[in-house]
Amino acid sequence: MTTLNEITYVDWQFKQNSIGEVAEGVDDINQCISTILTTKKGSVPHRPTFGSDIYKYVDYPINEAIPNIIREATDAIGLWETRISVNSVSAEISETNITVKIEWTLNESRTKGITQVIL
């Protein structure tokens, strides 16, 4: 748990659903990816292209939805999270949610990470 007094990274943000904690490093990137994928494109007034259109494909047949979800996730992350390179994106659809798994590499340090977002 990192607090405001202990920030060591240049890039950080307040941790979602936690009072007084911050997300930095890999946690910051994971939180950014989650925010990008869970924000509907057009829902942020001054940034109309921020987010993704993953939700458009909820009612599509699975064989059509999965490639579109992967494309939307790849495009949105590529546009809005420039600190990383996306290595792979996979998606699974269950009766109650969509799970998107992103494997990425941090551009400057070659640190690898995996982010899983449940929609």
Backbone as a printed PyTorch tensor [residue, N CA C, xyz], in Angstrom:
tensor([[[  0.8450,  -1.1660,   0.0000],
         [  0.0000,   0.0000,   0.0000],
         [  0.8980,   1.2410,   0.0000]],

        [[  0.6940,   2.0860,  -0.9920],
         [  1.4480,   3.3270,  -1.0910],
         [  0.5270,   4.4940,  -0.7620]],

        [[  1.0140,   5.4260,   0.0490],
         [  0.2370,   6.6190,   0.3720],
         [  0.8810,   7.8330,  -0.2950]],

        [[  0.2350,   8.9870,  -0.1870],
         [  0.7400,  10.2040,  -0.8140],
         [  2.1490,  10.5640,  -0.3500]],

        [[  2.4930,  10.2650,   0.8780],
         [  3.8150,  10.6020,   1.4130],
         [  4.9170,   9.7150,   0.8510]],

        [[  4.5660,   8.5950,   0.2230],
         [  5.5510,   7.6010,  -0.1970],
         [  5.6860,   7.4480,  -1.7080]],

        [[  5.1860,   8.3900,  -2.4890],
         [  5.2190,   8.2900,  -3.9510],
         [  6.6630,   8.3420,  -4.4400]],

        [[  7.0260,   7.3690,  -5.2890],
         [  8.3860,   7.3120,  -5.8180],
         [  8.4300,   7.4160,  -7.3390]],

        [[  7.2870,   7.3570,  -8.0150],
         [  7.2350,   7.4000,  -9.4740],
         [  6.7390,   8.7570,  -9.9510]],

        [[  7.1350,   9.1230, -11.1610],
         [  6.6440,  10.3600, -11.7660],
         [  5.1690,  10.2040, -12.1230]],

        [[  4.8100,   9.0530, -12.6870],
         [  3.4230,   8.7840, -13.0660],
         [  2.7130,   8.0730, -11.9300]],

        [[  1.6570,   8.6760, -11.4370],
         [  0.8550,   8.0660, -10.3800],
         [ -0.5390,   8.6490, -10.4450]],

        [[ -1.4640,   8.0070,  -9.7760],
         [ -2.8370,   8.5010,  -9.6730],
         [ -3.4460,   7.9490,  -8.4010]],

        [[ -4.5380,   8.5440,  -7.9660],
         [ -5.2200,   8.0000,  -6.8080],
         [ -5.7700,   6.6250,  -7.1440]],

        [[ -5.6340,   5.7000,  -6.2250],
         [ -6.1000,   4.3380,  -6.4240],
         [ -7.6240,   4.3140,  -6.3420]],

        [[ -8.2330,   3.6970,  -7.3270],
         [ -9.6890,   3.6060,  -7.3470],
         [-10.1870,   2.7510,  -6.1890]],

        [[-11.2610,   3.1880,  -5.5790],
         [-11.9220,   2.4680,  -4.4770],
         [-11.0530,   2.3280,  -3.2370]],

        [[-10.0880,   3.2310,  -3.0580],
         [ -9.2360,   3.2280,  -1.8650],
         [ -9.0120,   4.6650,  -1.4230]],

        [[ -9.2510,   4.9370,  -0.1820],
         [ -9.0720,   6.2840,   0.3410],
         [ -7.6280,   6.4690,   0.7850]],

        [[ -6.9640,   7.5090,   0.2780],
         [ -5.6120,   7.8490,   0.6950],
         [ -4.5050,   7.0310,   0.0820]],

        [[ -4.8260,   6.1110,  -0.8290],
         [ -3.8030,   5.2930,  -1.4670],
         [ -3.5740,   5.7570,  -2.8960]],

        [[ -2.4000,   5.4820,  -3.4210],
         [ -2.0980,   5.8300,  -4.7980],
         [ -1.6670,   4.5860,  -5.5730]],

        [[ -1.8760,   4.6540,  -6.8870],
         [ -1.3980,   3.6040,  -7.7890],
         [ -0.2160,   4.1840,  -8.5390]],

        [[  0.8980,   3.4840,  -8.5230],
         [  2.0790,   3.9210,  -9.2540],
         [  2.7580,   2.7060,  -9.8590]],

        [[  3.6420,   2.9460, -10.8160],
         [  4.3380,   1.8410, -11.4730],
         [  3.3760,   0.9620, -12.2480]],

        [[  3.5190,  -0.3420, -12.1100],
         [  2.6830,  -1.3060, -12.8170],
         [  1.2170,  -1.1560, -12.4060]],

        [[  0.9600,  -0.8760, -11.1370],
         [ -0.4190,  -0.6810, -10.6820],
         [ -1.0770,   0.4990, -11.3940]],

        [[ -0.3050,   1.5630, -11.6420],
         [ -0.8180,   2.7220, -12.3550],
         [ -1.1910,   2.3510, -13.7820]],

        [[ -0.3400,   1.6000, -14.4500],
         [ -0.6190,   1.1820, -15.8280],
         [ -1.8460,   0.2780, -15.8710]],

        [[ -1.9180,  -0.6830, -14.9470],
         [ -3.0870,  -1.5640, -14.9040],
         [ -4.3710,  -0.7730, -14.6880]],

        [[ -4.3330,   0.2100, -13.7960],
         [ -5.5220,   1.0180, -13.5260],
         [ -5.8800,   1.8650, -14.7490]],

        [[ -4.8790,   2.4060, -15.4410],
         [ -5.1420,   3.1840, -16.6530],
         [ -5.7910,   2.3230, -17.7350]],

        [[ -5.2690,   1.1280, -17.9430],
         [ -5.8450,   0.2180, -18.9440],
         [ -7.2890,  -0.0990, -18.5790]],

        [[ -7.5370,  -0.3880, -17.3270],
         [ -8.9010,  -0.6800, -16.8830],
         [ -9.8270,   0.5080, -17.1270]],

        [[ -9.3550,   1.7050, -16.8160],
         [-10.1630,   2.9110, -17.0290],
         [-10.4650,   3.1120, -18.5080]],

        [[ -9.4770,   2.9070, -19.3570],
         [ -9.6750,   3.0620, -20.8010],
         [-10.7320,   2.0920, -21.3090]],

        [[-10.6250,   0.8240, -20.9170],
         [-11.5260,  -0.1950, -21.4570],
         [-12.9350,  -0.1220, -20.8720]],

        [[-13.0840,   0.3870, -19.6640],
         [-14.4140,   0.4510, -19.0470],
         [-15.1290,   1.7710, -19.2880]],

        [[-14.4640,   2.7140, -19.9430],
         [-15.0920,   3.9970, -20.2690],
         [-15.6660,   3.9140, -21.6790]],

        [[-16.9540,   4.1930, -21.7960],
         [-17.5790,   4.1780, -23.1120],
         [-17.1150,   5.3920, -23.9080]],

        [[-16.6790,   5.1300, -25.1270],
         [-16.2260,   6.2170, -25.9970],
         [-17.3680,   7.2280, -26.1540]],

        [[-17.0390,   8.5040, -25.9960],
         [-18.0460,   9.5530, -26.1180],
         [-18.6500,   9.9790, -24.7960]],

        [[-18.2930,   9.3000, -23.7070],
         [-18.9040,   9.6180, -22.4080],
         [-18.1430,  10.6790, -21.6230]],

        [[-16.9380,  11.0470, -22.0630],
         [-16.1620,  12.0860, -21.3980],
         [-16.2870,  13.3560, -22.2520]],

        [[-16.9730,  14.3850, -21.7470],
         [-17.3120,  15.5490, -22.5760],
         [-16.1600,  16.2130, -23.3240]],

        [[-15.0380,  16.4520, -22.6880],
         [-13.9540,  17.1610, -23.3480],
         [-12.9380,  16.2380, -24.0180]],

        [[-13.1680,  14.9380, -23.9250],
         [-12.3250,  13.9580, -24.6150],
         [-13.2420,  12.9260, -25.2670]],

        [[-13.9340,  13.2890, -26.3440],
         [-14.9370,  12.3870, -26.9200],
         [-14.3880,  11.0860, -27.4910]],

        [[-13.0900,  11.0250, -27.7800],
         [-12.5230,   9.7810, -28.3130],
         [-11.9010,   8.9110, -27.2300]],

        [[-11.9380,   9.3670, -25.9700],
         [-11.3570,   8.5770, -24.8830],
         [-12.2530,   7.3780, -24.5870]],

        [[-11.6380,   6.2440, -24.3300],
         [-12.3730,   5.0320, -23.9690],
         [-12.3800,   4.0330, -25.1060]],

        [[-13.3400,   3.1140, -25.0420],
         [-13.4380,   2.0770, -26.0740],
         [-14.9030,   1.8080, -26.3890]],

        [[-15.1190,   1.1450, -27.5070],
         [-16.4670,   0.7620, -27.9210],
         [-16.7250,  -0.7220, -27.6810]],

        [[-16.0630,  -1.2910, -26.7000],
         [-16.2390,  -2.7230, -26.4010],
         [-17.7070,  -3.0540, -26.1330]],

        [[-18.4040,  -2.1780, -25.4600],
         [-19.7920,  -2.4470, -25.0810],
         [-20.7280,  -2.5880, -26.2810]],

        [[-20.3350,  -2.0910, -27.4430],
         [-21.1660,  -2.2340, -28.6420],
         [-21.3530,  -3.6990, -29.0350]],

        [[-20.4400,  -4.5420, -28.5980],
         [-20.4220,  -5.9240, -29.0680],
         [-20.9850,  -6.9260, -28.0580]],

        [[-21.6170,  -6.4310, -27.0190],
         [-22.1620,  -7.3040, -25.9700],
         [-23.2050,  -8.2770, -26.5240]],

        [[-24.0510,  -7.8210, -27.4200],
         [-25.1330,  -8.6720, -27.9260],
         [-24.8110,  -9.3740, -29.2390]],

        [[-23.5800,  -9.2680, -29.7060],
         [-23.1870,  -9.9540, -30.9270],
         [-22.9860, -11.4380, -30.6400]],

        [[-23.1020, -12.2800, -31.6650],
         [-22.7080, -13.6860, -31.4810],
         [-21.2380, -13.7500, -31.0660]],

        [[-20.8860, -14.7150, -30.2470],
         [-19.5380, -14.7940, -29.6790],
         [-18.4560, -14.7960, -30.7540]],

        [[-18.6670, -15.5350, -31.8340],
         [-17.6350, -15.6050, -32.8800],
         [-17.4340, -14.2650, -33.5910]],

        [[-18.3870, -13.3590, -33.5340],
         [-18.2250, -12.0110, -34.0860],
         [-17.7700, -11.0280, -33.0120]],

        [[-18.2090, -11.2290, -31.7870],
         [-17.9010, -10.2890, -30.7040],
         [-16.4190, -10.3170, -30.3300]],

        [[-15.8530, -11.5000, -30.1720],
         [-14.4790, -11.6010, -29.6640],
         [-13.4630, -10.8710, -30.5440]],

        [[-13.4560, -11.0520, -31.8780],
         [-12.4640, -10.2990, -32.6590],
         [-12.6850,  -8.7800, -32.5910]],

        [[-13.9400,  -8.3480, -32.5160],
         [-14.2230,  -6.9170, -32.4140],
         [-13.7990,  -6.3590, -31.0580]],

        [[-13.9960,  -7.1180, -30.0000],
         [-13.5660,  -6.6950, -28.6640],
         [-12.0420,  -6.5840, -28.6130]],

        [[-11.3610,  -7.5640, -29.1790],
         [ -9.8930,  -7.5440, -29.2050],
         [ -9.3970,  -6.3300, -29.9920]],

        [[-10.0080,  -6.0550, -31.1320],
         [ -9.6120,  -4.8910, -31.9350],
         [ -9.8640,  -3.5940, -31.1850]],

        [[-11.0300,  -3.4590, -30.5710],
         [-11.3540,  -2.2460, -29.8070],
         [-10.3630,  -2.0360, -28.6610]],

        [[-10.0600,  -3.0990, -27.9300],
         [ -9.1220,  -2.9960, -26.8100],
         [ -7.7370,  -2.6070, -27.3010]],

        [[ -7.2730,  -3.2410, -28.3590],
         [ -5.9440,  -2.9440, -28.9050],
         [ -5.8640,  -1.4960, -29.3870]],

        [[ -6.8790,  -1.0470, -30.1100],
         [ -6.8830,   0.3280, -30.6310],
         [ -6.9350,   1.3520, -29.4990]],

        [[ -7.8060,   1.1310, -28.5210],
         [ -7.9720,   2.0970, -27.4220],
         [ -6.7120,   2.1820, -26.5670]],

        [[ -6.1270,   1.0450, -26.2400],
         [ -4.9080,   1.0520, -25.4260],
         [ -3.7510,   1.6780, -26.2070]],

        [[ -3.6570,   1.3550, -27.4870],
         [ -2.6050,   1.9390, -28.3140],
         [ -2.6990,   3.4540, -28.4070]],

        [[ -3.9160,   3.9690, -28.4100],
         [ -4.1200,   5.4100, -28.5070],
         [ -3.9050,   6.1270, -27.1780]],

        [[ -4.3730,   5.5300, -26.0810],
         [ -4.4140,   6.2480, -24.8080],
         [ -3.3700,   5.8290, -23.7830]],

        [[ -2.7230,   4.7080, -23.9440],
         [ -1.6810,   4.3040, -22.9810],
         [ -0.3810,   4.1150, -23.7410]],

        [[  0.3130,   5.2290, -23.9740],
         [  1.5010,   5.2170, -24.8290],
         [  2.7570,   4.7510, -24.1110]],

        [[  2.6880,   4.4900, -22.8120],
         [  3.8660,   4.0180, -22.0780],
         [  4.1700,   2.5630, -22.3410]],

        [[  3.2220,   1.8430, -22.9530],
         [  3.4000,   0.4050, -23.1490],
         [  3.2370,   0.0150, -24.6090]],

        [[  3.7230,  -1.1800, -24.9250],
         [  3.4530,  -1.8390, -26.2000],
         [  2.6090,  -3.0600, -25.8880]],

        [[  1.5420,  -3.2360, -26.6150],
         [  0.6550,  -4.3800, -26.3930],
         [  1.2360,  -5.5890, -27.1160]],

        [[  1.4450,  -6.6730, -26.3750],
         [  1.9600,  -7.9150, -26.9550],
         [  0.8330,  -8.8070, -27.4440]],

        [[ -0.2250,  -8.9180, -26.6390],
         [ -1.3690,  -9.7260, -27.0430],
         [ -2.6020,  -9.3110, -26.2560]],

        [[ -3.7530,  -9.5620, -26.8750],
         [ -5.0390,  -9.3030, -26.2340],
         [ -5.9060, -10.5230, -26.4780]],

        [[ -6.5560, -10.9960, -25.4290],
         [ -7.5050, -12.0910, -25.5840],
         [ -8.7890, -11.7260, -24.8500]],

        [[ -9.8800, -12.3300, -25.2600],
         [-11.1710, -12.0290, -24.6370],
         [-11.9620, -13.3140, -24.4550]],

        [[-12.6790, -13.3660, -23.3420],
         [-13.5850, -14.4790, -23.0610],
         [-14.9310, -13.8950, -22.6840]],

        [[-15.9810, -14.5490, -23.1330],
         [-17.3320, -14.0850, -22.8260],
         [-18.0450, -15.1830, -22.0570]],

        [[-18.6000, -14.8070, -20.9080],
         [-19.4050, -15.7430, -20.1220],
         [-20.8400, -15.2160, -20.0950]],

        [[-21.6910, -15.8760, -19.3540],
         [-23.0880, -15.4420, -19.2710],
         [-23.2410, -14.0820, -18.6150]],

        [[-22.3180, -13.7180, -17.7350],
         [-22.4890, -12.4840, -16.9670],
         [-21.4830, -11.3890, -17.2650]],

        [[-20.3460, -11.6950, -17.9240],
         [-19.3680, -10.6380, -18.1700],
         [-18.4260, -10.9730, -19.3120]],

        [[-17.6250,  -9.9750, -19.6550],
         [-16.5720, -10.1110, -20.6570],
         [-15.2500,  -9.9150, -19.9250]],

        [[-14.3200, -10.8180, -20.1290],
         [-12.9960, -10.6960, -19.5310],
         [-11.9850, -10.4550, -20.6480]],

        [[-11.2610,  -9.3530, -20.5220],
         [-10.2350,  -9.0080, -21.5070],
         [ -8.8830,  -9.1060, -20.8040]],

        [[ -7.9550,  -9.8500, -21.4060],
         [ -6.6110, -10.0240, -20.8430],
         [ -5.6050,  -9.4010, -21.8020]],

        [[ -4.8040,  -8.4850, -21.2730],
         [ -3.8170,  -7.7700, -22.0680],
         [ -2.4240,  -8.0940, -21.5560]],

        [[ -1.5560,  -8.5750, -22.4220],
         [ -0.1530,  -8.7670, -22.0740],
         [  0.6090,  -7.6290, -22.7350]],

        [[  1.4340,  -6.9360, -21.9430],
         [  2.0980,  -5.7290, -22.4320],
         [  3.5380,  -5.6560, -21.9510]],

        [[  4.2990,  -4.7530, -22.5970],
         [  5.6850,  -4.4790, -22.2260],
         [  5.8420,  -2.9830, -22.0550]],

        [[  6.4430,  -2.5720, -20.9430],
         [  6.7210,  -1.1660, -20.6910],
         [  7.8080,  -0.7120, -21.6520]],

        [[  7.5650,   0.3560, -22.3870],
         [  8.4780,   0.7870, -23.4510],
         [  9.8890,   1.0950, -22.9610]],

        [[ 10.0300,   1.7970, -21.8630],
         [ 11.3600,   2.2500, -21.4420],
         [ 12.1870,   1.1820, -20.7500]],

        [[ 11.5620,   0.3020, -19.9930],
         [ 12.3560,  -0.6350, -19.1970],
         [ 12.2030,  -2.0950, -19.6060]],

        [[ 11.3350,  -2.3590, -20.5450],
         [ 11.0670,  -3.7330, -20.9870],
         [ 10.4230,  -4.5900, -19.8940]],

        [[  9.8820,  -3.9590, -18.8750],
         [  9.1200,  -4.6770, -17.8650],
         [  7.8560,  -5.2160, -18.5110]],

        [[  7.5250,  -6.4660, -18.2190],
         [  6.3240,  -7.0800, -18.7890],
         [  5.2190,  -7.0840, -17.7470]],

        [[  4.0060,  -7.0300, -18.2120],
         [  2.8680,  -7.0590, -17.3110],
         [  1.6590,  -7.6870, -17.9640]],

        [[  0.7190,  -8.0680, -17.1370],
         [ -0.5510,  -8.6290, -17.5920],
         [ -1.6640,  -7.8940, -16.8610]],

        [[ -2.6280,  -7.4130, -17.6150],
         [ -3.7710,  -6.7350, -17.0380],
         [ -5.0180,  -7.5140, -17.4180]],

        [[ -5.8630,  -7.7820, -16.4590],
         [ -7.1290,  -8.4590, -16.7340],
         [ -8.2480,  -7.5230, -16.3220]],

        [[ -9.1570,  -7.2500, -17.2720],
         [-10.2610,  -6.3350, -17.0160],
         [-11.5580,  -7.1080, -17.2070]],

        [[-12.4190,  -7.0320, -16.2190],
         [-13.7170,  -7.6950, -16.2970],
         [-14.7740,  -6.6290, -16.5250]],

        [[-15.5120,  -6.7840, -17.6100],
         [-16.5430,  -5.8190, -17.9860],
         [-17.9200,  -6.4040, -17.7330]]])
